[in-house]
Amino acid sequence: MLLSIGVQGQNEKESTLQVTGSARITVKPDIGVLNIQVSEVELKMNDAIKSLGDKSNHYLGLLKTVGFSGDRVKTTKFAVSKNRVYRDNNYVDSGYVASQEIRLEFSYDQEILSKILNLFSKSDEEVDFSFDFKLSEGLKAKVQKEIIELAVKDAKEKAGNITAASNLKLVKIQ
């Protein structure tokens, strides 16, 4: 985050000095995001959709054992398409692929993350998943405020150093 601060020296003509303050903060995310990719291939479309639902319900059941309620889990993508396989120099229809992504946001905690990993490693069903991490709105606002304060402080220090080195007096900040 960069912030510009104008500094004026005391001369017959008012001089303006533009100074840029900067700040950088490293913040540990407080939200974990679990993404589960689920897909099933069946000869008939309705069988693919049913199998997908069964597999998704299995994962939801696993997440409930860790303490997550079903209303916190969201489906972010859902698709059904033909499964075309390349054989003998031709594409051949080979049923249907039903797929969806399941997303769960939770307060990031290493213990919860470990429970999820342990649960999935013991699952009868293979699980394709990934984790993302982000800042909650509250933490984001807190960090923005802090970084602005640090950038302003940096700009004031730079302006003070420049005016002192040039024998000018810092009159006001715009």
Buried (B, 14 or more C-beta within 10 A) or exposed (E): BEBEBEBBBEEEEEEEBEBEBEBEEEEEEBBBBBBBEBBBBBEEBEBBBBBBBEBBEBBBEBBEEEEBEEEEBEEEEEEBEEBEEEEEEEEEEEBBBBBBBBBBBBEBEEEBBEBBEEBBEEEEEEBEBEEEEEBBEEBEEEBEEBBBEBBBEBBBEBBEEBBEEEEBEBEEEE
